[in-house]
């Protein structure tokens, strides 16, 4: 007997803001507010925060992600990953990446890829990024994941300091409603999260690896001040980049940078 469809959990409620410094900051404030007597017991799991304009969006390595009003998806989701242990953080990261890539691929086509560990690429150009900030309890329990997603949608110009950006409009020639797309993205995220929770990690991991940017190709990487060429072989189930550079080497997030 077939199972009834799962009730969506990610993307409900969907909070739509005109302008905010950072949707991740807003989401984190909701967690802090749980300490207030009137908010204790509130269920925040699945809450999505979308901003038409984000003034100081967070990127990896402390970078700021800024876009004009209604030109991008600036979205954060609150997830309480109770079925995952603290050592399984990449499983959630991979599920989010698979969902984001699948959503963008629907509009931009098969040249969409996931660039390890957290970027969305089309051809050799960056279309978006993912930043997951984790809240760990004093006892070491993974309490919350704040999943921040930024995707270029309607931009036709970018700051000169960005080396290789691209927007969905530049790819397709069409204008889009970022809020509507953000709601659709939540559906993709919910599907991937439900798959991870009910079917386990193998399917998510297989899809992630099949969508890996530059898989089987030579790339330039930078470790500290050294730039070297290596063959991208895969990503390990734990989330380390596996490359061939004389011998096989694995790198954790933050150990190497791409040189593009």
N, C-alpha and C positions, 0 to 999 in steps of 0.2 A: 504494500500500500504506500503510495507516494506521500511524502511529507508536505504539509501545508506551507506556503511561502512564508519566509521569516518576516516578522514585523521589523520595518526599518528602525535602526537605532542611531546611526550616525547621520547628522544633519537635522535632528529634531531636538530642541527648537532651532529655528534658523533666524538668527538675530542680524538685522540689516542696519548698518550704521552709515551715516552720511560721510563722516570723516573721523579718523582716529590716528593716534600716533603709531600704534602697533596692535594688530588684532591678537597677537600672542600675549602682549601685556594685558589687554582687556580680559582675555581668557584666564590668565593667571590671577587677576583680581577677583574673578568669580570663585576661584578655589580658596583664596584668602578669606573671602566673605563667608565661607562655610563655618568659620570660627564664631560668627555672630549668632547669638541665641535664636534669632528669628529665621536664620538660614540653615540651622543644623538639620540634617536629614534630607536636605534638598538633593535631588538626583540630577547631576550635571552631565553624566555620561552621554555623549552624543551631541552635545550642544555645539552648534556651528556659529561662528562670528564672521560676518562678511562686511567689508568696508568699501564704499564707492571710491574713497580716497584714503590712502595710508601714507602718513607723513614721515614716519621713521621705522619702516618695516625692518625686521631682523633677518640677516643672512648669516651664513657660516663665517667663522673666523672674525666675528665682530663687524661684518660689513653691513651697511645700511641699504635697504631696498626701497626706492622711492618711485612713484609713478603718478602721472596726472590723473585727475578724476575720470572715472569710468573708462580707463584704458587697460585695466588689468583685473585679474582675480586676486584679491587679497583675502585669504580665508584661513581661519584657525578652528580646529576642532578639539574638544576635550574628550579624552578617552581614558577610561579606567580599565586597564588591561589585566583584569583579575586572573585570567587563565594563563598568563605568561609570567615566567620568573624574571628576575632582574638580569639574568644572564642571557635572556632571549630577546633583547631589545631590537636586534637587527631583524627579527622575524616581523615585527610591526613595521619597521622601516621599509622592508621589502614589500609588504602588503600595500603600504601607502604608495610606494613608487610604482608598483604594478597598476594600481588604480589610476594614478595620475597619468601614466604613460598611455594606458588604454583609452582614457577619456580624450586625451589630446590626439591620439592616433586616429580616432573616429573622424576628426575634422582635417588633420594635417597629413594623414597617410602613413605609409609603411616606413618612411624615413625617420620616424619618431623613435627615439631610444632613451634609455636610462643611462646617464653617465655616473659611474660610481663616484661617491656614494649616494648623492642626493640631488642631482641636477636632471632637468628635462631638456633633451636636445632634439633638434630637427636638423638633419644633415650635420654640419659642423658648427651649428649656432645654438646658443642657449635660449630656450623659450621659457624656462622657469626653474624654480628650485623648491626644495623641501627643507624645513628646519623643525626637528622634533626636540622639544625641551622636556626633560623628565623631572618629575617631582618624586623624590625618594624619602621615605620616612626615616626617623632616627634609628629604627630597628632594621633598616635595609630593605623594606618592602617597596616595590614599585607602585606608588599610589596613583600617579596620573601621568599621562603623556599629553603634552600640548603640541598638536600637529599643525605647524604653520606651512601654508602653501602659497606661493606667488607665481602667477603665470601671466606672461605678456599676451594681451588680447588685441587691443585696438591701436597700439602705438605705431606711428610711422617715423618717428625720430627718437633717438636715444642719446643720453649723455656721451660725449666723446670718449670718456674714460672707460666705457664698457667696450671690450674688444670684439665681441662676436654675438650681439643679441639679435633676436628675431621675434616677431609677434605673429599671432594667428592671422591677423589682417594682412600682413606682408606675405604670408604663405598663400592665403586663399583669395585675397582681393576683396573680402567681405567685412562688413561691420557686424559686431556682435553685442549682445546684452550681457555684460559680465556677471550680473546678479543671477540671471537665468542660467548661465553656464555654471556658476558656482553651485547652484542647487542640483544640477545634473551631475556635477563632479561628486557631490555628497552621495549620490546614489551609487556611483562607481566605488567610492570608498567603503560604503556600507556593504556592498557585495563582496569586496575583497576581504574585509574584516570578518564577515560572516563565514567566508570560506576558510580563513585561517582558524577561526574558533571551532568550527564544526568538522572540517576535513583535515586539519593539521597543516603543517608547513610545506610538505614536499611539492604540492602543486604550485604554490606561490613562488617557491624558490626556483622551480623549473622555468616558470614564466619570466621571472626576473633575469635569470641567466640568458634566456633566449632573446631578451630585449636589450642586452648589455651593449653600450656604446663601444665601438672599436674592438669588439671581441674578435680574436684571431688576427689582429693587425698590430703593426709596430707603432708605438707612440713615444712621445718624450715625456718623461716624468722628472720632477725635481724633489730631491731630498736634501733639506737644509740648503746648502749652496751648490750642491752637485746636480747637474742635469745629465740624464742618461736615457738611452733608448731601451725599450723593452717590448716584448710581445705580450699583449693582454690575453691571458688564457681563460680566466673565469673569476668569479667571486666565490669564496668559500661559504658554506652554510652559516658560518658565524659572522660573515660580512667583511672578511679581509680580501683585498685585491690580490689575485694570484697572477704573477707575471713571470715570464722567462727572460732572464738577464744573465746569460752565461749559465747559471743554475736557476732552478725555480725559487722564487722569493714571494713571501706574503707580506702585505702591508696593511696595518690598521688605519682607520680613518685618522687623518691628521699627520701621518708619517710622510706622505708624499703628496705633491700637487701635480696636476696636469699642466703641461706646457703646450698651449694651443696658439 
